[in-house]
Amino acid sequence: MTIPIISSTSNAQVKQLIQLQKKAKLRAEQDVFIVEGIKMYQEVPQKRLVHTYASESFYNKKRELFDGKEKNLTIFTDRVFESVSDTKSPQGILCLVRQYHYSWRDLLGGQGENALIMALENIQDPGNLGTILRTAEGAGVTGILMTEGCVDLYNPKVIRSTMGSVYRMPFCYVSDFGAAIRELKKEGVKWYAAHLRGSGGHDTMDYTGPSGFLIGNESKGLSDKTADLADAYVRIPMCGQVESLNAAVASAILMYEANRQRRAK
């Protein structure tokens, strides 16, 4: 099958991809997001794959990847592909993927007694959010709850940082963060706030039951309104003059302490 090669940046598909890379609103309207790189492409659930785009040189080197999939493939010249890529050194492949839609109930993991939830308030850095998602999958977290003030999870930088975990980790944005926290409390989830006023060390609490961690904004931390919803404050011990850790690092420490306790149970 002969696949035409698009060589102009004025092409409608090229313009659309450039806009989708930049605009969260457009991604939401079209219910898609963009992933780049061969690993991310290979891990896309086939039922969610909308369309694939490859550079001419990549296609010539990896033609076997597309056997039987030519109908959903568009090839760009290398110059045009670079114009639609969000990376400085494009691997030569990107694709459109259908967005995921979860409710807060999906974050319980099917069996509430094993729930381990990260609740993020106004996390702004794409790298932090993507890293939290990736680490959450590794630590056995069942879902991630976010305020609408958090960075768009479908931001290309977030997607790259997840390294594929976006396909497998349930997540949910909510307009009323407090209401969602309280509803999850009714399901048995006990909430722990990572907070400077925490009197107990993070490793002194019991996370073997349904648990959730409240993580605040990188510069402001948790708002008082959200912190007040916690069942307990916890603090990660610090040496030197450091008062707090990066949001993704703090999240990782807490998630893996819960993971350690659960494996030892």
C-alpha positions in Angstrom: 0.0 0.0 0.0 1.4 3.4 -1.0 1.1 6.0 1.7 1.3 9.6 0.6 3.9 11.8 2.3 2.9 15.2 3.6 5.6 17.8 2.9 3.9 21.1 3.8 3.4 22.7 7.2 0.3 24.3 5.8 -1.5 20.9 5.7 -4.7 20.9 7.8 -3.5 17.8 9.8 -0.2 19.5 10.6 -2.0 22.6 11.8 -4.4 20.6 13.9 -1.6 18.6 15.6 0.3 21.8 16.4 -2.8 23.3 18.1 -3.5 20.0 20.0 0.0 20.1 21.4 -0.6 23.6 22.8 -4.3 23.8 23.8 -5.9 21.8 26.5 -9.4 23.1 25.5 -9.0 21.7 22.0 -7.8 18.4 23.3 -10.9 18.2 25.6 -13.2 19.2 22.7 -11.8 16.5 20.5 -11.5 14.0 23.4 -7.9 13.1 22.4 -4.3 13.6 23.5 -0.9 13.2 21.8 1.8 10.7 22.8 5.3 10.7 21.3 8.0 8.1 21.1 8.2 4.4 20.1 7.7 3.1 23.7 4.5 5.2 24.2 3.2 4.1 20.8 3.8 0.4 21.5 2.0 0.6 24.8 -1.1 2.4 23.6 -4.2 0.2 24.1 -5.3 -0.5 20.5 -9.0 0.4 21.2 -7.9 3.9 22.1 -5.5 4.5 19.2 -7.1 7.1 16.9 -4.3 7.8 14.4 -0.5 7.5 14.0 1.9 9.9 12.5 5.5 9.0 11.5 8.4 10.8 10.0 9.6 9.6 6.6 13.0 8.4 8.0 11.4 6.6 10.9 8.9 4.9 8.6 11.7 3.7 6.3 13.6 2.3 9.3 10.7 0.7 11.2 8.2 -0.2 8.4 7.4 -3.5 10.1 5.8 -1.7 13.0 3.0 -0.6 10.7 2.2 -3.8 8.9 -1.6 -4.0 8.6 -2.0 -0.6 10.2 -1.5 1.6 7.1 -5.1 2.9 7.0 -4.5 4.8 10.3 -1.1 6.1 9.4 0.1 9.4 8.0 3.7 10.1 7.0 5.3 13.5 7.2 8.7 14.5 5.8 11.2 14.9 8.6 11.0 18.7 8.5 7.2 18.7 8.8 7.4 16.1 11.6 9.7 18.3 13.6 7.2 21.1 13.3 4.5 19.0 15.0 6.7 17.4 17.6 6.8 18.8 21.2 10.4 17.4 21.7 13.7 18.9 20.7 14.9 15.5 19.4 11.9 13.8 17.9 12.0 10.0 17.7 9.9 10.1 14.6 6.5 8.8 15.8 3.5 10.2 17.6 -0.1 9.3 17.8 -3.5 10.6 18.8 -5.1 8.6 21.7 -8.7 8.8 23.0 -8.9 10.4 26.4 -9.8 8.5 29.6 -12.8 9.3 31.8 -13.0 8.2 35.4 -15.1 9.1 38.4 -13.9 9.4 41.9 -15.3 5.9 42.6 -12.9 4.4 40.1 -10.0 5.5 42.3 -10.9 2.9 44.9 -9.5 0.2 42.7 -12.6 -2.0 42.7 -12.0 -3.2 46.3 -12.1 -0.4 48.7 -10.2 -2.2 51.4 -7.0 -2.0 49.2 -7.5 1.7 48.2 -4.4 3.9 48.1 -5.2 7.3 46.7 -3.1 10.4 46.0 -5.1 13.6 46.3 -3.3 16.5 44.6 -4.1 20.2 45.2 -3.1 22.6 42.5 0.1 20.8 41.3 1.4 23.1 38.6 4.6 21.5 37.3 4.1 19.0 34.4 7.1 17.0 35.4 5.9 16.6 39.0 2.4 15.4 37.9 3.8 13.0 35.4 6.4 11.6 37.8 3.7 11.2 40.5 1.5 9.2 38.1 4.4 7.0 37.1 5.6 6.4 40.7 2.0 5.8 41.8 1.7 2.9 39.4 5.0 1.4 40.7 3.9 1.8 44.3 0.5 0.2 43.9 -1.6 3.3 44.1 -5.2 2.7 43.0 -6.0 6.2 41.8 -5.2 9.9 41.7 -7.6 12.7 42.6 -6.9 16.2 41.5 -8.3 19.7 41.8 -9.2 21.6 38.6 -6.3 23.9 39.5 -3.8 21.1 38.7 -1.9 21.2 35.4 -3.7 19.4 32.5 -2.7 15.7 32.7 -2.8 15.6 28.9 -0.2 18.3 28.6 2.5 16.8 26.4 5.2 17.3 29.1 3.0 15.4 31.6 2.4 12.6 29.2 6.1 12.1 28.5 6.9 12.1 32.3 4.3 9.3 32.9 6.3 6.9 30.6 3.1 5.0 29.8 1.4 5.0 33.2 -1.3 7.4 31.8 -2.7 4.3 30.1 -3.1 2.4 33.4 -3.5 4.7 36.4 -7.0 5.9 37.1 -7.3 9.7 37.7 -10.0 12.2 38.2 -10.3 16.0 38.2 -13.1 17.3 40.5 -14.6 20.8 40.9 -15.3 20.3 44.6 -12.2 18.7 46.0 -13.5 18.7 49.6 -16.7 17.0 48.7 -14.8 14.2 46.9 -12.4 13.8 49.9 -15.4 13.5 52.2 -17.2 11.0 49.9 -14.0 8.8 49.8 -14.0 9.0 53.6 -17.4 7.5 53.7 -15.9 4.6 51.7 -13.4 4.0 54.5 -10.4 6.0 53.2 -8.3 7.6 56.0 -6.6 10.7 54.8 -3.1 11.8 55.7 -1.8 15.3 55.0 1.9 15.9 54.2 2.2 18.9 56.3 4.9 21.0 58.1 2.8 20.9 61.3 2.8 17.1 61.3 3.7 15.7 64.7 4.2 12.1 63.6 6.8 10.8 61.2 5.5 9.5 57.9 6.6 6.0 58.9 4.8 5.9 62.2 1.3 5.7 60.8 -0.6 2.6 59.6 -1.4 2.7 55.9 -2.4 -0.9 55.5 -6.1 0.0 55.4 -7.8 2.2 52.8 -5.6 5.3 52.8 -5.0 8.5 50.9 -2.3 11.2 50.9 -3.1 14.9 50.5 -0.3 16.7 48.6 -0.2 20.4 48.2 0.9 23.0 45.6 4.7 23.2 45.0 5.1 26.7 46.5 2.1 27.1 48.8 1.6 23.6 50.1 -1.9 22.5 51.2 -4.5 25.1 51.8 -5.9 25.2 55.3 -9.3 24.1 54.0 -7.9 20.9 52.5 -5.5 20.2 55.4 -8.5 20.4 57.8 -10.0 17.4 56.0 -7.1 15.1 57.0 -7.5 12.5 59.7 -3.8 13.0 60.6 -0.8 15.2 59.6 2.4 13.5 58.8 5.9 14.9 58.4 8.9 13.5 56.5 12.0 14.0 58.7 14.5 16.5 57.4 18.1 17.2 58.0 20.0 20.5 57.5 17.9 23.6 56.9 15.5 22.0 54.4 11.8 22.5 55.3 10.1 20.5 52.6 10.7 18.3 49.5 9.7 18.5 45.9 6.0 17.4 45.6 6.9 14.4 43.5 9.7 13.3 45.8 7.5 13.7 48.9 4.7 11.8 47.2 7.1 9.0 46.3 8.4 8.6 49.9 4.8 8.4 51.2 3.6 6.0 48.5 6.4 3.6 49.0 6.1 3.6 52.8 2.5 2.5 52.3 3.7 -0.1 49.8 6.3 -1.3 52.2 3.8 -1.7 55.0 1.3 -3.5 52.8 3.9 -6.0 51.5 5.0 -6.7 55.1 1.5 -7.3 56.3 
